[in-house]
Amino acid sequence: MALGRAYSSDITAGMKALVGRADGSLRPVVRLIGRQYAGTKVMPFRTFGVTAAITMNGKTFMGTGVAPMATSGGVREPQAIGDISVAKENTAGLERILNGGGYNVFDPFSVDNAVLDFDRALAAKRGLKDARPTSGIGSEVAIASTIALLDAQAAFHGIPTALAMRAILLSIQGLEPNVEGLVAPLPKFNILNFGKHSGTKRPDGLPHVWLQETKIAPVKAASFEEALFMGIEVLNAIIKIAGVDNVGFEAGISPALTSPEQVYEMAAKAIEKAGLAGKVFIAADAAASEFSRPETEGSSKYLYDLYPGKAPLDAEAMVKFWATMVDRYNLHFIEDGMNSEDTAGWTMMMSALKDRVEIQGDDIFVTDAEETRRLSACANSILIKPNQAGTIVRTLKTIAAARELGYTISPSHRSGKVPGGYGMIPELCLGTQAEWIKPGAPRRERQGFVNNVLTLSDELALLGINVGYAGPKIAKKYGL
């Protein structure tokens, strides 16, 4: 979110200049400071931040980027460093490379090359083989640094960072920079936390319910602002119904329910109690990899321990479960409904539900363009986590790949973010015409996170750039 930044009188010209391969003979001075932050989180969480400065001709242009010092557990994610001393050391090393003259620090693609070249050298030094890009330098160092530098580059060109992201995406797609068709995303608010995100556990230490997060999507809101307050009303209603306000891992609540059906029943009652039936719909983030396993060692078939203490479901039964939930509770969105390695289960779910539901992949795609194309038959929507991609350019390449496939996209918060920090997710949403945003619960520090969408929309409006709302597109798509 911009804080007192001066913008150019010609935003489109600034966007063109950003991706126009600026004069490589310029020799600005780059400075990077890496630092550990205390992440805003129910549980203690470490966050890594980079502040960047690009100085030339007596002027300094600054930017910031923040990322969690951990991953979400996807088996194909790049590795985070997780050690603040090493993360700072790698940030200092990147600064030396950028000042060495071999890269153009005003060109985001050249900066991306610098990060990936340094990453390969560090990966070889650490003995990492076949690792995802940015595992050598550390995913938190790579994404925080590239976002901070892009923020500074945007300041140099006098454009909002959201439009810097848009310029890069359009360049990847072979299109000219423009500011047409921008939209604020439709939020999926987290209201109930179970699985590994549960705020309560059974006496044996297991969660009461394995389905990780239950969300609500204000599809029929007229604007992002109205959607925000619908989310608040439903969360308040569910707290009253549950009679508890214990806070789960993502700021939703964790009442002592014992089955998925009870969870969705409570969510449906809360929507009705808030007077928003027909306007707000239930969305699921199952994190099914957490409660599933191969049928036998090395098998490509998976079993799902959805109901603790009962016989597991096979992939076909798991798909039937989702179809029943869609029919019974009007679910219109399922994220990670199958194990990330169960490609047969994913394609089975797509075959059964693709015309009725947004089927979104997170750990299956790990925000990687090649994986998204390779597994394209498994979903019709993708979650975007920039630290899974490792750099902002790789993030935008994944979004370009998803758009080629006709996917909707959902940039996502990450545990441990700080205000204005991780991944600049509101900027990424507005810059890429994202249909969705995954912001956590509509309260506490998450509130500031979603408020940034409103502020950025207003800043663009003051620059004469219209920002619509993505909700009607989703409503029309599914006949809501």
Stockholm file with secondary structure:
# STOCKHOLM 1.0

chainA/1-480         MALGRAYSSDITAGMKALVGRADGSLRPVVRLIGRQYAGTKVMPFRTFGVTAAITMNGKTFMGTGVAPMATSGGVREPQAIGDISVAKENTAGLERILNGGGYNVFDPFSVDNAVLDFDRALAAKRGLKDARPTSGIGSEVAIASTIALLDAQAAFHGIPTALAMRAILLSIQGLEPNVEGLVAPLPKFNILNFGKHSGTKRPDGLPHVWLQETKIAPVKAASFEEALFMGIEVLNAIIKIAGVDNVGFEAGISPALTSPEQVYEMAAKAIEKAGLAGKVFIAADAAASEFSRPETEGSSKYLYDLYPGKAPLDAEAMVKFWATMVDRYNLHFIEDGMNSEDTAGWTMMMSALKDRVEIQGDDIFVTDAEETRRLSACANSILIKPNQAGTIVRTLKTIAAARELGYTISPSHRSGKVPGGYGMIPELCLGTQAEWIKPGAPRRERQGFVNNVLTLSDELALLGINVGYAGPKIAKKYGL
#=GR chainA/1-480 SS CCSSCCCCSCHHHHHHHHTSCCCTTCCCEEEEEEEEEECCCSSCCEEEEEEEEEEETTEEEEEEEEEESSCCCCTTSCCCCCCHHHHHHHHHHHHHHHTTTSSCTTCHHHHHHHHHHHHHHHHHHHTCCSCCTTTTTCHHHHHHHHHHHHHHHHHHHTCCHHHHHHHHHHHHTTCCCCCTTEEECEEEEEEEECGGGCSCCCTTSCCSCCCCEEEEECTTCSSHHHHHHHHHHHHHHHHHHHTCCCBCTTSCBCCCCCSHHHHHHHHHHHHHHTTCTTTCEEEEECCGGGGEEESSTTCSCEEECCSTTSCCEEHHHHHHHHHHHHHHHCCCEEESCSCTTCHHHHHHHHHHHTTTSEEEESTTTTTCHHHHHHTGGGCSEEEECHHHHCSHHHHHHHHHHHHHTTCEEEEBCCTTCCTTCGGGHHHHHHHHTCSEEEEESSSTHHHHHHHHHHHHHHHHHHTTCCEEESHHHHHHHTTC
#=GC SS_cons         CCSSCCCCSCHHHHHHHHTSCCCTTCCCEEEEEEEEEECCCSSCCEEEEEEEEEEETTEEEEEEEEEESSCCCCTTSCCCCCCHHHHHHHHHHHHHHHTTTSSCTTCHHHHHHHHHHHHHHHHHHHTCCSCCTTTTTCHHHHHHHHHHHHHHHHHHHTCCHHHHHHHHHHHHTTCCCCCTTEEECEEEEEEEECGGGCSCCCTTSCCSCCCCEEEEECTTCSSHHHHHHHHHHHHHHHHHHHTCCCBCTTSCBCCCCCSHHHHHHHHHHHHHHTTCTTTCEEEEECCGGGGEEESSTTCSCEEECCSTTSCCEEHHHHHHHHHHHHHHHCCCEEESCSCTTCHHHHHHHHHHHTTTSEEEESTTTTTCHHHHHHTGGGCSEEEECHHHHCSHHHHHHHHHHHHHTTCEEEEBCCTTCCTTCGGGHHHHHHHHTCSEEEEESSSTHHHHHHHHHHHHHHHHHHTTCCEEESHHHHHHHTTC
//
